[in-house]
């Protein structure tokens, strides 16, 4: 296990887009959990930027406050729209709880009927 962790750390450290795309594309929960656990801003930015719905759903499902905070902090409209679209109460509560003016403004601006209820 330690050897595979060392290998993954190395693969991430070189920050090759092709390598990271491959790590995400095999959609191994263990690999994705690891990618999140190292909390490298560059790696997390990449995970968001490829905008794979499966990857984003996974990032939300682990409900790591650090990961969710990061997802919001990069303020990608596509990522925030996705976070809203899955309509997870836990995720939406989190989005409100961080009280980021930019995030809250965005949540209001999409004017989803779900919010009006």
HELIX and SHEET records of a PDB file:
HELIX    1   1 UNK A    2  UNK A   13  1                                  12    
HELIX    2   2 UNK A   17  UNK A   25  1                                   9    
HELIX    3   3 UNK A   29  UNK A   37  1                                   9    
HELIX    4   4 UNK A   41  UNK A   49  1                                   9    
HELIX    5   5 UNK A   53  UNK A   61  1                                   9    
HELIX    6   6 UNK A   65  UNK A   73  1                                   9    
HELIX    7   7 UNK A   77  UNK A   85  1                                   9    
HELIX    8   8 UNK A   89  UNK A   97  1                                   9    
HELIX    9   9 UNK A  101  UNK A  109  1                                   9    
HELIX   10  10 UNK A  113  UNK A  116  1                                   4    
END                                                                             
